[in-house]
Amino acid sequence: MKKRCLLFFVFIVVMVISGCAESRIVEKLGFAHSIAFDLNDSRKSEDDDILIQTVEMPQITETAESQREVLTVTANTSKEAMMKIAKKSDRQIVSGQLRTVLIGESLARLGIADTLDTLFRDHEIGLNVIVITVKGSAKQLLDVDYKEHPRTSRYIYEMIKNDKKIQTSVDTTIHHFVRDYYDDGIDPITPLLKKSGNDVEVDGIALFRDDQFVEHISWKESRVFLMLHEDYTGGNLTIDVNLQGETKERYTYMTFNTISSKRKITVDNSKTPRRVRIDLKVSGTIDEYTGGLDLTDDHIQKEIEKKLEEHIKNVAETIVKKLQANKVDSLGIGQYVRNSLSYKEWKKLNWREEFPNVEIEINVKSDIKNFGMVK
């Protein structure tokens, strides 16, 4: 009898709670999959709104003419913008399915900390949402209907994920960006996209000084940048090789596949300026070779390894010079310097100003596992 009463009581409580809960019918919800933020460059007075915000939501009704709905408003904050967008839609806008946040170039150069902080504090938005910098207007990138890709937001999301798998870019999330922004030993990075004709393409990696976009790493430099940034696995690297005894005079290229690398950073505080050494150990296989030499020859193999080391070292040194010239520590060298000092010493150090003067030495050691015979 007591068990029956207890079960009846539980049943009543569940019914009351479910009756009080907000009812959400899927067809009446607008799931924001991508949000684009731009600075309102046409703003003529202080009364004009600062932001241009664009939201893409998938259409799930069978009678919809398009697979997506795109709405744009101007506002002074992202929350105000979402309220204005809600007034334009016949659905309740929710952010739980948000996948990407696109930041237009003009806003990115001004600073995005406030915009991301609002998203970071929104309990409906997951921290795995990818932050993307866009060359030009983020609205124009998201607003376009790409013929082969009915859902632009999904197209962009899958592009970044695929590019990360082949190790040519990054998939910086809100969590990663905010973490690096508040860390005084590293600066944030994001993937960089641009509109290219009737398509969207990855244009490299955007470098931020604090929360401001100041420079970028090109797509061709991005693989070496990732080797400097972290332990690196996967992808390939194509270089122009000029081997001794080569029978072909032109178009001798070599592609190294399944490259992995390990980095080691050593700090020497005993000298002025401070010295930092980055050791890279790179391994991989040759996937393609367009020359005419016999790759089974030991001397040729050693020459190829040397050519690979020289190429990586040269690109790495170019990248480091670019970072120091812009006072951007995207590699997190400051974290290693901080760990080599006491708390008091680090706090006295102005790392932003000292970083450009640090002597950074790069050493590369390659180990090619398989020399293949593909031509």
N, C-alpha and C positions, 0 to 999 in steps of 0.2 A: 504493500500500500504506500509506504514511504517513497519507494522508487518511482511509482507511478506519479505521485504528487511532484517529485523532483523533476521528472521528465516533462510533465505538464507545465511547470514553472519555467523551465528552460525554453520550451516551445513558445510560450507567451513572450518572454524576453526577446527572443530572436525575431519574432514577428514585429514587435514594437520597434526594435532597432532598425530592421530593414525598412519599415514603413517611414521612419524618420530620415533615412539616408537619402541623399540626392539621387534622383533617377537620371541616368545618362544613357540615352538611346544612341547607338553608334551612328545612325543616319543623320542625327541632329548635331553631331559633333564635327568640328573642323580641326583636324589634326595638323598642326603646323609642323611641316617636315624641314623647312629651311627658312631662315630669316636673313635678310640682307640689310645692312646699315650703311648709309652714306651721309656725308656732310652736305647740308643744303647750300651748295655753292651759289645759288641764285638769291640767297637771302639778302635783302636790301635794307632792312631796318631791324632794330632789336626786337620788334614785335613779331617778326617772322620766326617760324619754327627752325630749330637748329638741325634736326635730323630728318632724313628721308628713310622710312622703314618699309620694306617689302616682305610679304609673307607668302609662301607657296603652301597650299594644302591639296592633298589628293581628292579627287571626286570619286565617290564610291557608289553613287546612284546610277542605275542602268540608263536613265534618260539624259544624263549629262552629255553635252556635246564635246567636252574636253575632258581629259584625264586629270586635269588639275585646275585649281582656282588660284589666281594671283591677285593680291590686293596691296595697294600702296597708299601710304598716308605720310603727312609731315607732322612732327611733334617735337617737343623739347626733351622728352625722356622716352625710353623704350616702353615703360608701363603705360604712359599716356598714349603712345602709338598703338599698343595692343587694344586699348579701350576704343580708340577711333576705328580700328580695323573691325572690331566686334560689331560696331554700328553699321558697317557696310555688308556684313555677311548675315545670311539667314540661319547660320549654324553657330553653336557655342564653341569659341576658339579655345583649344587646350594645347599645352606645350609638352606633354609627356612623350610624344613621338618625335621630338625635334632631333635632327641628325647633324645639321651643319649650320654654322653662323658665318655669313660672308661679310667681310669688312671692306668697304670701298677705299681706294688709295688715299683720297684726301682726308678722310676721317682717320685712317690708320696713321697718317703722318702727324695728325694733330694729337692723337692719343686715344687709346681704347679701354683704359683701365675702368672708367666709370661704367661703360656699356657692359663689359664682361662681368663686373662686380654685381650688377643687377641680375644678370643671368645666373651667376654663381650662387646667389642667395635665394633664387627661386626653387622651392622644394619640388616643383613639378618637373624641372629640367635636370636631366642626368648630367653628371660631370664628364661623360664620355662624348659629349657633343664636340664635333671637330670645328676648330676655329680656322678660317681661311682668309687670307688677304687677297684682294682682287686688284689687278692693274686696271685703273680707270674706275668705272661705275659698277658697284655690286648689283644695283638694281637692273641695269641693262644686261648684265650677265645672266641673272635669274629670270628676268622677264621674257627673254627670247624663247620662242618655240623652236627647238632643234629637231629637224625633220626625222632623224633616226632615233630620237630619244623623247618620247611623249612626256615623260616626267623628268623635268630638268633637275630637280632636287636629288632624285635617285641617281641620275646620270653623274652628277658632281660627286655624290657620296661614294659611289662605286669606283669612280675614277681615282679618287684619293686613296681608297683602300687598296686598289690594284697597284697603284704606283708605289705604295708603301711596301707591298709584297716583293716587287722587283727592285726595291731599294734605290729609288731615284728621288724620293721626297719624304716628307714626314706627315704624320697624322696627329698634329698637336691638338689635344683636347682642351676644354676650358680648365680642367684640373691642372694639366701640365703648364698651361700658360700662366695661370694665377700663381702656381707654385714657384715658377722661375722668376716671375715678376717681383715677388716678395723676397726672393733669395738674393742677397747682396753679392754673391759670387758667380752669378750666371745671368745672361739675358735671354728672353724668350725668342722662339722662332715659330713660324707657321709655314704651311705650304703656300705657294704663290700661284694664282691662276690668272689666265687672261683669255679673252674672247679672240678666237682666230678663225675668221671667215664664218663658216656655218657650224663651227665646233668650239669646244672649250678645251684648252690644253694647259698642262702643268708647265709653268715658266721658271721653276726653281724654288728657292727657299727664301722667305722674307725674314730679314734680321731686324730685331727691335732693340732700341736703347731704352731701357725701362719699358714703357708701353707705347713708344713711338716708332713707327716703321721708318728706317733710315737708309737701308741698303738691301741688296738681295744677292744670293748666290745663284749663278746661272744653272740651267739644267745640266750642262756638261760638267760643271764643277761639283754638282751636288753629291756624286758618289764619293769623291775624295773628302768632301766636307763631312759626310756621315762617318767616314773612317776616323776623322779627327774628333768628331762629336761623341762617339760611343763605340763599343764593340759592334762590329758590323758583320752581318751574315747574309748571303744571297746576292742576286743580281749579277750584272756583268759590266765589263769596262772595255771599251774599244779605243785603241791608240794607233797612231801612225808610226810604224817602225821603219828604221833605216839600218838594216843589218849589213855587216861586212860580207861582201861576196854575193849580195842579192842580185839575181839574174833579171828581175823586173825593175825598171827604172821608176815607175809610177804606180800609185794606188796599192801600196803594200801596207795592209792593215792587219791588226790582230785583235781578236776579241777574247778576253779572259772571262770565263763563266764560273758560276758558283764561288765567287770570291768571298772569303771571310777575312776579317782582320781583328786584331787585338791591339788596344792602345795602352800605353803606360806613360804617365806624366810624373816627372821628377822635378822638384823645386829646389833651387840653390839660393838661399838667402844670404850667403856669406859675402857676396860681391854686389857692387853697385855699378850699373843697374842690376836688378834682380834677374836671375837666369832660370829659364824653364826648358826642360827637354821633353819632347814628345817622341816616343818610340812606337813605331807601327810595325806589326808583324802581319804580313799579307800572304794568303795562300789561295790557290785556285787551279783551274785547268784551262787549257787553250781550247776554245770552242770553234774558232775559225781563224784561218790564216790565208791571205790572198797572195803571198809571195811564192817563190820557186825553190826555196832551200829545203834540205832534208832536216826535219826537226828532230830526228833521232840522234843527231850528232851532239855529243856532250858539250863541245865548245859553243855551238849555236844555242843550246839550251841555257848555258850560263850567261851568254850575251843577252838573250831574251829576258832573263830574270833581272839583269842589270838595267835594261831599257825600261822595264816595268817600274823598278825602284826609282829611276830618274824621273819618270813621268809623274808618279804619285808625289814625289818630293817637290818637284817644280810647281805643280798645281797647289799643293798644300801650303807652300811658302807664299804663293800669290794670295791665297785665301786669308792667311794670317795677316799679311800686310793690309789687306782690305779691312779686316776686323779692327786692327790697331789704328788705322787711319780714321775710322769712324767711331772709335772709343766704344766698341761693342764686343763684349766677351760672350759670344754665343757658344763657345766651346766649354765654358765652365772652368777655365783655368784658375779663376779666382777662388773656386772652392778648394782647390789643392793648395793654393797659397795660404788660404785661411786656416786649413788644417795643419799647416807647418808653423803657424804662429800662435802665440798666446791670444786669448780673447782681447786683452788690453792692447796688444800690438796691432791686431787686426782693426780694432775700432779707431785707432789713430791713423790708420792707412786710408788714403783716398784712392781706392782701387780704380775708379773710373779714370782718374788722371794719371795714375802710374802705369796702367795696362799698356798704353801705347809705347812706353819706353822699355818694357821688359824685353830682354833678349831671348827669343824663342828659337830653339834649335830642333830641327825635325830630322829623324833618322828612320829609314824604311828598309826592312828586310823582307824579301819575297821568297816564296817557296812554291814552285809550280809542280803540282802532283802528277799531271798528265799532259803531255805535249801534243796529243791528237794528230790527225793527218787530214783534217777537213780543209778543202781549198775552194 
